[in-house]
Amino acid sequence: MHARLDQLLAERRAALEPDTDAYRVLPEETLFPGVSVDALGGRFLVSLRNVAMPGELHEWLLASGADVFVKHLSKGEKSAPEPMNPPKEPLELTVRENGVHYLLNMRGGYSQGLFIDQRDNRSRLRQLCRPGMTVLNLFAYTGAFSVCAALGGATATTLDLARPCLEVCRENMRANGIDPARHFFCKGDALHWLSRFVRQGRQFNMIVLDPPTFSRDAKGHVWRAERDYSELVRLAVPCLAPGGHLLCTTNCRSLSPADFLHMVSAAIPPAARIEELPMPFDFSPETYLKTLWIHS
């Protein structure tokens, strides 16, 4: 088992480094049911989904000499990572992804600051961006898509409910030599802002839709991806400029790729072209993340 883990780690490093040091070493269900392992800037983060730490994995992690953190996942809840051994490195760190720098915090509960399974979508977005373009990043979290948009020459509008996330986005921009003052930041509910943009006639060359699978607004209204994603797309389409690009993505495990494709297809113009992207190679075999690029 140790040899197989060594092999997986070596394959990732060979394929991704030196420009990337945040990736999945062990996908869930590959060797141990309910267990995944991420490498984050020289540290390991183990996620356990209602299971205990496997003894062989524990031995391999200790032998690595790296700082190891363990996160317990239960019924959609995510606890803050707990150190498996006394950390030698600071809990706040910077990781690299395709040469882009992102700030992470091992104290974080929901995520450490970057959803690493969106790596290929961030790369695709940056490739599509050009100077003069405008990008609307909804449900932005810490703004990784906004950073890539700015690096591609576009002007980003970053929207999230949490003001601290917007501040981290600004820090991520500065870490990559980007002046946040040249971009826009909006605090609030994405659905409300989309409705406002529609009334104003505002349009963007690219829109990113990466919502949570479940959320509740200030009035108690519940939004669920498996029920409401189509309506979100319908609201976003009028804000997309002619010839623009719409990224629709979700990690809702109860939605199959076919069902997600049907939901999105029903909400976009018939002439739009749909491009389906697979998950990054280090996240196979389970296709929990669905990605559709819509080109108008």
N, C-alpha and C positions, 0 to 999 in steps of 0.2 A: 504493500500500500504506500509506503514512503517513496518508493521509486516512481509510482504513478503520480503522486503529488509533485515530486521533483520535476517530472516530465511536463506536467501541465504548466507549472510555473516557468520552466525554461521556454516552452512554446510561446507563452504570452510575452515574455521579455524579448524574445527574438523577433516577434511580429510587431511589437509596439514601441519598445524603447529605442532610442533615448528620448524621443519627443513626448512619450506618454508614460506616466508612472501611476496612473489610476485605472484599474481594470479588474475584471472578475477572474480570479484564479480558479475557483471551483464552482461551477454552476450548480444550482439546487438540483437534487436528484441524480447527479452524475455518479457520485461514489457513495454518498451517505444521504438517506431520505431526510428531507427537511433541512438540509445544511448547505450553506453557500459561504464562500470566502472571497473577500475583495482585498486587493493590494491598494493601499492609499499612501503614496509617497514614502514607501519603505516600511509602512505599518501594515498589519493585517486586521481586517474587520470580519469577524465570524457572525453570521446570522443564523439563528436556530429557530425553526418554526415548530413549536410544540414538541421539541425533542431535546435530549441531553447532548452534551459535547461528546462525540465519539472518542474513545481512548486513543486510537491510532492517530487521529488528527491532532489531538492535544499534544501527543509526543512530538509530532512533526513540527508543530508551531513552536513549541519550546526549544527544539533543536535549532530553529532558524535564527534565534538570538534577537529577533525583531520584537518591537512592541506589539502586543496582541490585545484586541478589544472584542468583547462578545456582546451581541445584541439579541434579545429575545423577542420573537414575533409571535403574537397570539391574537387570533380573531381580528386581524387587521390593525391591531395596536402595535406600536413600536416603542420599546423602552430605550432610554439612553444607553449607549455602550458602557460596559463595565470592563476595566482593565483585567486581563487574565494574569498578567505579571506586572510588577511595578514599572511604570513607563519611564524610559530613559530620555525620550524626546518630548518637546512641548506638545500640549494637547491641541494647540492651534498650529496649522501648517499650511503650506502652499503646495498644490499638486500641479502636474503638467498634463495636458491632453492635446495632442497634436501641436505642441509648442505653445498652447494658451495656458495661462496661469489662473488658478482658481483657489480661493481661500476656503479652507475646511476647518471644522472644529469638532474634535472627538467628544466634546461634551453634549453635542446636539442630540435630540431625541428622535424626531421624525426622519431627519437625514443629516448627514454631516456637512451639507452645503452644496452637493453636486450629485445629480442623478446620472451615474456613469453609464447606464444603459442607453442614454440618449446621445452618446458620443458620435455615432454616424450621422444622426440628424443634425447635430450642430455643425459637423463638417460640411454636410450638404447645404445647409443654410448659408454658411460663409462663402461657399463656391458660387451660389446663386446671387449673392449681394453685389451691388455695384455702387460707386459714388453717385449720390443724388437720389438713391432709393430710400423709401421709408418702410420701417418694419414695426409692427405692433406685436408685442410679446405679452400675451395674456396669461394669467396664473403664473407669473414669471418666477416665483420663488426668489432665488438669489441672482437671477438675471443672466445665466450662462448663455442663453440664446441671444440676449441683447449684446453681450460682449462680442460674440462671433459676428453679429450683424455689423457692429461698429468696426471691427477689424476688416470686414469686407467692404467698408466704405459707406455703409448706409447710416441713416439717422434712426435711432431706436427710440420707441416709446415703450417704457416698461411699466406694467401694471400688476399690482398685487395688493391683497388686503392688509398685509403686515408691513408696517413702516420699517421695522428692522431689516426685513429682507431687501427692501429698496436701498437701504444704506449699505448692505453687503454688496449689492450690485454695483453701487458707486465705487466701493473699494476694489471689487474685481476689475472694473474698468481701469482704475488707476494702476493696478498691478500689471496691466498690459499696455501702459502708456497712452491710455485713452482719457480725454478730458470729459468727465461726466456732464459738465456744463453745456456741452454741445448736443446733449440728448435730453429726453423728456421722461419724467417719472410721475406716475399717477397712483395714488392710494385709493383703493375702493373695490367694489364688486365688479367683476368682469362683465356680467350680463347687463348691469346698469350702465356701465361705460359704453358698451357696444350699442345699446339703445340710444345713448346720447350722441355717439358718433354718427349713427344713421340719421338722426334728426338734423344734425349739423351738415350732413353731406360729406363727412370726412372719409377719405379713402387712403389705403396704404398699399404699397407694392407687395408686401408680404405680411401674413398674419400667422402667428403661432398659437395653436390651441392644444395645450397640454394640461387639461384640468385634473383636479383630484377625482377619484372615483366617487367620492361622497363629500358633500359640503352642506352647510346650513347658513343662510344669510341672517342679517340682524333681525329680520321679521319672523324668523323661524321657518322659512321656506326651505325645503329639502331638495337638493339637486343630486341626482344619481346618473352616472355615466351610462349605464345600461338602459336607462329610460329616456334621458334628456339630451343625449349628445346631438341628435339630429337637430333639435331646436337651437342648440348653440351654433351649429354650422349655418343654419338658416339665418341667424342673426348676424353672423360674421360676413356672409357672402356679399351683402350690399356695401360693406366697408372695404372690399377688395377691389383695387384698381384694375382696369382692363389689362390683360397680359400678366396679372399678378400670380403669386404663389401662396397657397394656403396649406399649412402643415397641420394635419389632424392626427393626433396620437393619443393613446391611452394605455395604461397598464391594468385596466379592469380585467381581472381573471375570469369573471363570469361572462364576458363577451368573447365569442369566438371570432377569429379573423373574418370569416364569412359574414357574420352578423354585423360586425363593425363596418365592413365594406358596404353592406346594404344600407345601414343607417346613414352613412356619409353620402353615398350615391343618391339617396332620396332627397338630399337637401341642397345639392349643387346643380348648376345649369347643365343640361344634357350635353352641351358641346365641350365641357371641361374635360381635360385629360387627367386620368388618375394614375399615379405611380406608386406602387407598393414596395416598401423597403423592408428587408428582413432585419432581424435583430443582429447586433454585433456578434462576431464569430465566438467571442468568449462567453456569450450568454446562452448558447444552445444547451440543451435541446428544447426546453419548454418555450413556446411562443406566447408568453404572457403580454409582451409589449407589441402593440399593433401600430403601424405607421402607414399613413397615406399622404402623399404629396399631391395636391390638387393644383393643376396648372390651367389658368383661365385663358 
